[in-house]
C-alpha cells in the first residue's frame, strides 16, 4: 500500500511535535540517500555504512573499516549513539579540544564528557558530521550532539561500545529534528535536515 516507504522525524524535546508517515515522502525537503548495508544481526534492523566522522570540519583519523568490523545499524529505540571505542576516543578527544574553554562537569551514567554551562548565556560547540556510503554527509544539529541534564551538566551525547567488534548503533539523539526516510523497496535510507523542531 505504501510502496515500502516510511519516514519519521523525532523532535528535539518531548514538548515539540514530530511525525511518522507512511508512503513516499511528500516533503519538499532535500533528502540525501545512502544504501542500506547488509548486517549479520538479522532482518529486524536496518544497516548503515558509516565511512567517517568529522568534528569541527576535520575528519577524525579513524579508518572506515573501524565501523564495518562490527557493522552499524540505525535504531530509534537506542537513545545514545554507540561507537567503536577507537572511533569514540577520537571523537571525544576532538570534541574536548573544541570545548576546552568551558568548565567540565561530572560524568552522567555512560556519558563521560560533560560541561557546566550554567555561567554562559551563549556558547559554541564543535560541529559533528557523519559520512555514509554514497557520499552522503549528515551534519548533526546541536540537539543531536548534546544531552542536557541541566545547565550544570551538558554532555556529549555519544558513548563507546565495549569492543571495536560490537555493532555501532546510530541512536535517536543523533536523529532528532532530521527527517529519516526508509525506502525499503529501494534499499536505501534518506536524511533531510529540518524535518521537525
PETAGI-V205754 format. One line per field, one symbol per residue. burial: I if it has 9 or more other C-alpha atoms within 8 Angstrom, else O. A space follows every 10 residues. Layout:
BEGIN
burial->???
END
This chain:
BEGIN
burial->OOOIIIIIII IIOOOOIIOO OIIOIOOOOO OIIIIIOOIO OOOOIIIIII IIIIIOOOOI OIOIOIIIII IIIIIOOIOI IIIIIIIIII IIOIIIOIIO OOOOIIIIOO IIIIIIIOOO OOOOOIIIII IIIOOIIOOI OOIIIIIOOO IIIIIIIIII IOOIOIIIII IIIIIIIIII IIIIOOOIII IIIIIII
END
